């Protein structure tokens, strides 16, 4: 045991590992673009360990990074020679208040584990991510969006209270009305001012069953008209949609023949219901004009929440889970989304979507209060994500295309969603946060004066360089 | 293998026009380019170490065809819908496929005059045009 490890272990209850003892998975994240080894890794037992780790890092001049499920794709959840907290060791449900409809959890709990705890009570968080293996602390630090966000906003909007260990080493309880500046600097704050140790989350009562209508559109604009009508109707609990390719053969792109596709737009509006009063299909679908109604699926609601688990399992078994994930997700203005689709889809080879897909999520800009979850002006917005799984040997070839998708979405008025691969220059970071850049920098200086927390991604502190991909 | 044609000459322009009009890639990708709006382009090659004096290439483009290609004397041309301006060395990178034109535009290294959104919306058309330009066997000026 190294002297440093021994010294650190004496100060915390959780297990400490030296860099050489860290599992390979903990030296990278889902993106597989950044690879770095921490000096020490801690699996904290509780908030006291997190506070002690921050104090230790400050005393030793080390940086401190935090990691949930490691689903990010930029330099997040990894550490290059600093302390790394593996927060999944803090995964307990602390208290459910069924009357107040809240739950207190440790930040490292996965949403799926929380759901298993809540299912017997018929309760659930209003917004869930598609991948339920990500952690509460992780998604709150990004924003957390899902197929119910058009109604409820982000997961960050469902937070009643947080315990946060700041970079200065204080453990502070905050909420929308208590230390609001800290609270709103932590929600979607990329772990820059503090580490969430506990969250009190709002819950809702769920109905036992869901009915999903699998509608297919062959025209993006008509799909969007119906998506807006569905959002405005107030009838639906969840709205999910994609862009799906139907390969048509090959055509020349830059002189080389590549597979091209006719693109279709599956739209899956879902309603929750009680089996005693099943939904009226005709009334629900009135006014929608899909090209085809493909399928109607009744599913217990908790199974609906986990509906994509078989897809993720398939990606894992097929090996694409280990590929490079340079996901490019953006929140687009409603008005420019068709132009973005026109510009990108014709030349996008469907083969890059093996082990991935293209998301289109209709959303309302008015449902979120988050200050740091940046989105365009306007009531109606569209989440757009190109989520490829790229074999590592093709990354160099694919990178320019990924960058074009990102920059084109921004040029058309979009804001990047920051869980994916983001390769911004400092000027682009400033543009991204716009008027929130300076308050974010000030918050960083106020609660993390030494700039030790989660370096390498957003350049809030000039002393900490931005990391470059090592893939 | 066709003989290289000196860049900046009428013969090179004629070869480019023929290349565009023979390209099914361009015809398909640019079917909507210049339809309902002025799609004529002025490609502005700024002088640098690789190009002794500036060159301005005017292309009359509409509906997947090139009606006219010519080097003009001025940086402005009354029939232009869009102009793209960059140092010649950057154009070489684009034409030799070391840099994507879209990246050059989106990073601001290539300056655009005209409705940038329309240009970006038709990214495929412009990508196919660049491919046609790159396909003309060209004798570029030697660095001075």
Interface residues (C-beta under 8 A of the other chain):
Chain A: X251 X252 X253 X254 X255 X336 X339 X342 X343 X344 X346 X347 X400 X401 X403 X404 X407 X408 X410 X411 X412
Chain B: X24 X25 X28 X29 X97 X100 X102 X103 X106 X107 X116 X117 X120 X121 X122 X123 X124 X127 X131 X134 X135
